[in-house]
Amino acid sequence: MYDLAILWDWIAFSVRWLHVITAMAWIGASFYFIALDLMLKPADHLPKGAYGEEWEVHGGGFYHTVKYLVAPSEMPEHLTWHKWQSYTTWLSGAALLMIVYWVGGELFLLDPTKADLSLWQGILISGGSLTIGWLAYDFLCKSRLSEHPTLLMLLLFVILVAMSWGYNQIFTGRAALLHLGAFTATIMTANVFFQIMPNQRIVVADLKAGRTPDAKYGKIAKVRSTHNNYLTLPVVFLMLSNHYPLAFGTEYAWIIASLIFLTGVTIRHYFNTMHKTGKGPNWTWAVTALLMVIIAWLSTASDMESYEESETRALSPYEAKYAAATGFEDAYYAVTGNCSMCHAREPSWEGMHWAPKGVFLETEADVARHADQIYLQAGRSHAMPPPNAIEMDQDARDLIVAWVREVRSGK
């Protein structure tokens, strides 16, 4: 039986793959053009209006790039626009967020120990916060603060810290960090869609009409592009954080996320300076290393639900549905007997200090909460438990499959 759960998981996998592919294209293009812009050198032989040139060698050939500060005197016949990478990355990321954190909201989005929210309320906060973040940022960029870029960046950092704290008060640690990444990525793509591209279209339209383009449009686009450059690395970290419980499974996860934005600044400052001057400031690596030491220290302060709390709290509607099934008791013992030595608050497996991905499978609430993942990884596939850890017999796997199917069939 090729059921919906397996099909849905493969859809999520495919969307994630698309997201990774387009993100690599966007990040690669962004890093290249920032580096190119910083490496440009003035020269006497450049055409009128040109700002600088750069010679590069790659793939057995030489490339000669010339940048115009505003625009060339005539519109070129062929013009390549770099925009699809950003748009496709955001659209695929938004689709993935909906698949994982909206459809799977009872497990991955909502934390009943933090806030008593229904799934629709969580989804509303999830989607609405992304829009609000862009509007606040865009307002600041269009204000007089645009004349003070350093102050503007500091205020953006304050907004990010506030959102990091806010997400962590209502969502699971995993969802909080992921949403902070989506919040930042939304700002970046909106910069491209609402500012960078429209301003470039104005310049192109002026050229076609024989008018001299205004330099202010290029300056606006450059500021937004620079912001994107410094935000890229923290977004990558936040998108990968769901694989590392040490990053999100702590009461200080919001501080960890905030510090990651500072490491993005120090790392990019090193490379940006190196591209411009040929030598990067080595102090940035010392600062980055210090920040990572602080992050590692903060990560050990666990914010996970304790065994006692999990046993005594009221089950969520999602958990109660699976715990009430007649096949739950057999499935529960199959799971705890084969999985809880690793997926425990204090794992008994030698050399393991934290449960993989922060998933606990000890109490009835634990097992009911992760029913779908247990079904896919230990019921319908043999992904878990690892064969070198324990050999789970087929009868135990069949009990898990029967339990989940009973709930889904509505019996």
N, C-alpha and C positions, 0 to 999 in steps of 0.2 A: 504494500500500500504506500504509494508516494503521496504522503499527506501534506497539508498546507504548511505545517511547521517547517518541514524540510525545504519546501519551495520558498517560503518567506526568508529563511536563513540564507539561501543562495541568492535571493534578490538583494539582501543586505550586503552580502559578500561582493556582488557585482558592482553595486553602487559605491561601496568602499574602494574597490579597485579603481573605478573611474575617478573617484575623488583624489586618490593618491597620484594617479597619472597626471591629471590636470594641475594638481598642486605643484608637482615637480616642474611642470612646464612654466607655471606662473612664477614660482620662486626663482627658477633658473633665469628667466628673462629679466626679472626685477633685479637680481644680483648683478647680472651682466651689464645692464644699462646704467646702474648706479656706478659700477666700477669704471665703465667706459667714460661716463661723464666726468669722473674725478681724474681720469688719466689723460684727458685732452690737453694738448700743448699748443700754445699760440705759435704762429709762423707767418713770415712776411708774404709768402706766396699765396695765401688763402684767398678765395673769392670774397667779394664784398658781402658783408653781413655775417661772415663765418666767425665763429668764436674760437675754435681750436680743432686740431686733428689728432688722430691716433693711428699708428701703424701696428698691426697685429699679425701673427703667424699662427696658423692652425690647419691641421689636416693636409699638410703639404702645399699650402698656398698662403699668399699674403693678402691682407685686407687693409684698405685705406678708408678710414671713416672721418668724415668732416661734419661738425655740428654747427648749425646756425643758431645764433643767440635768440633770434625771433623767428625768422623764416627766410628762405631763399627769395631771390627777386622774382622768380617765376615758379609756378606750380609744376612739379615733376610729373612725368607721364605715369609713372608707377609709384604708388605709396603704400607701404605695408603698415597696417594698424595692429598694434599689440593690445588686444582686449579680450579675445575669446578665452584665453587662459584663466583670467580672473573671473569672468562670468560663469564659466563651466565649473570652476572649482567651488564657487559659492553655491551654485544651484545643486550640484551633487552633494555638497556638504549639508545643505538644508534638507535635501531628501533623506540623507542618512540620519540626520538628527530626528526627523519625523519617524523614520522606521524604528530606530533604537529607543529614543527617549520619549516619543509620544505614544506609539503603538505599544511599546514595552515599558510604559511609564510606571506601572505598579512595581516593577522590579528595579529599573535603572534610574528613574527620575525622582520618584517620591520617597521620602524618608519619614516614616510615621513617628520616629522618635524626635524629630525636629519640628515638624509642622503638620497639623491636621488638615490636609488638603485633599480634595477630590481630584481625580485625574484631570478633569476638564479645567480646574483651577490651575493646576500645575502647568498644563499645556498653554493656557492663556498667559501665565507669567513668563514661560519659556519664550514664546513667540513675541510677546509685547515688549519684553526687555531689550530685544535686539533692535527693534525700531527706535525705542526711546534713546538708546545709546548713541545711535547715529545722529539723531536730531540734536542732542545736547552737544556732541562734538562739533557738528557742522555749524551750530550757532556760535560756538567759541571761535572757530576758525574765521568766520565772517565778521566777527567783532573787531574792535581796535586791538585786541590781543594779537592779531595777525602780524602786527608791527613788532611784536616781541616774541620771536619763535621759541626761545628758551623757556619763557614763562608759560607759553601755550603748551609746550611739551610737559611741563610740570603739572599743569592743570589736567591734562589728559591722563597722566599717571595717577593723580588723585581720583579721577573718575573710575579708572580701572581698579584701584584698591577698594573703593567703595562698592563697586559691583562684585568684586571677589568676595568681600565680606557678606554682602547681601545674598548672593547665590548660596553661600555656605550655610546660611541660616535656615534655608527651606528645602534645598535639594540634597540628594545623596552627595557624598564627597566626590565621587566619580562624575556625576552630572554637573556639579558646581564648576569644576575645572574645565570640563568640556564646554559648558555654556559660556564661560569667560573667554575661551578660545573662539567660539562662534560669535560672541559679542564683538571681539576685536576684528575678526575676519570680515564681519559685516561692515564695519567702519572702513576697512581697507578696500573692499569691493565697491562700496558706495562712493568712495573717493574716486575710483576709476569711472564709475557709471555717471555720477552726478557732477563731477568737477573736471577731472583730467580730460576725459573724452569730449565733453561739450566745449571746453575751452580750446581744445585742439581743432574742433570742427569750425569754431569761429575764425581761427587763424587761416584754415584752409579756404573757407568761404571768402575771406578778404583777399586772399591771393588770387582766387578765381575771378573776383570782381575787379581786380587791378588796384585794390586799396592796400595801403601799408598797414600790416597787422600791428596791433597794440601789444607792446612787450608785457603788459600786466597779466595777460592770459597765460603766457608761458611761466611767469613767476608763480601764479596760483597753482598751476599744475605741478610745478617743481616742489613746492612746499608739501603738497599732499603726497607726492611720490616719495619724498624723504621720510615722512611719517610712516608710510607703508614699509619702507626699508628697515626702520628700527623696530617695527612691530612683528616682522615676519618670524624671527627665531622663537620668540615667546609663544606665538600661535602654534608652531610646530611642536614645541614641548607640551603644550596644553592638549593638543590633539592626540599625542602619544601617551599622556598621563594615565588614561584609563587602564593601561596594561600594567601599571606599577602602583600597587596599594600604598607603598610608602609615600607616594606623592599626594594621594587624596584621602587616605585613611587616617587622618589625624585632625585634631581640633584646630591645628594651625595651618590647615591646607590653604586657607585664604592668604596667609602671610607668605607661604611658600610660592604661591602663584604670583604674588606681588613682587617678590624678590627675583623671580624668573624674568620679569620685565626689565629689571635693572641689569641682569646678565645680558639680555638682548642688546641693551644700549652699549655696554662695555665691549662686547664682542664685535658688534658692528662698527663701533668707533675705531677699534684696532684696524679692521680691514679697510674701512673707508679712508683712514689716514694713510695706510700703507699704499692704497691705490693712488692717492693724491701725491704723496711725497716719496714713495719708494721704501719707507721705513715706518713700521707701526710702533705705537707707544707700548712698551712691554708692561708698564704698570697695570694696564687693563686686564692682563691675565692674572695678576696677583689679586686684583679686586674680584674678578670672576671666581677664582678658586676660593676666596674667603666667603663669598656669597653662597657657593655650593656647600661649603662646610657648615654654614649656618642652616641651610636648607636640610642637609642630612641630619643635623641635630634635632631640628624641629619635627622631622618626619617620624621620630620614635615616640612622640606623645600621642598615643592611640586615642581615637575618637569613635572606635567601633562599639557597637551595642554589645554589652556584656552578656554572658551566658544567663545570668539571673534576670536581667532586663528582658532578654528574648523569651525566657520561659514564662514570665509573669505578665507581660503586656498583652493587651487585647489584639487579636489578629485583625489585620486589614481585611476588607471584603475579598480582595484577590486571594490572600492566604487562606481565609476561612473556606473559600470555595474548594480549594484543593485538599485542605485538612479534613473536610466533611465527607469526602468520598470514601466509599466502603473499602477501596483498595489502598487507602493511604497508609494504614498501619503496616501492611506487608512491605510496601515500597519504602516507608520510613526506615524500617530495620535493614532493608537491603542497602539503602544509601549510607546510613550511619555505620553499618558493618564493613563497608568497602571504601568509604570516602573520608570519614571523619578523622582518621589519623593524620591527614594532611590539612583538611578543611576544618580546622578547629581554631579557637581563640589562642590556644597554646598547643601547636602541633606536636604530636609525639614522634613524628618521623625524624630520624636522626639528621641533624644538619639543617633542618627547616625551622625557621624562626617566625615566619608569617604565612598565613594561609594564602595559597595561590590566588592572585587577583582580588584578595580581600574577601573571598567567598567562604562563609561559614556554613557547615552542614551538620550541626549538632542537635539543635532543638527542633520541635515540630514546626515552629514558625520559620526557622531557617530553611528547612526542606520544602515547605509549602511555598515559600517566597521564590525559590529558585526552580520551581517545577519544570518550566519550559526548557531551561538550560540543562537540567539533569536529564530530561527526556531526550534532548538532541545529543548530548555528549556521552551519556552512559546507557541510554536506552536504544536509540536508533543508530548510534555509532559506537565504536569502541575507543573513542578518543580518551575517555576517562573511565576508570583510573589508569595511569600509565602501566603498561605490561611489566615493567621492571619494578613497579611498586607492589602491586597485588593483582592476582588473576581473578577477575570477577566472573563468576559463572553465568551462563546464559539464562538460567532460571531467574536470577536476581534482576537481570536486565529486562526480562519479560514482565516481571512484576511492575517495574517502573513504567514500561510502555502501557500495560493494561490500566494502571492507575491514571495516567494522564489522559488516555483515550476515553476512559470512563467519564472524566470531568468534561471533556470536549464534546462528547456525544450527548451530554445532558441527562444521563441516566441517574 
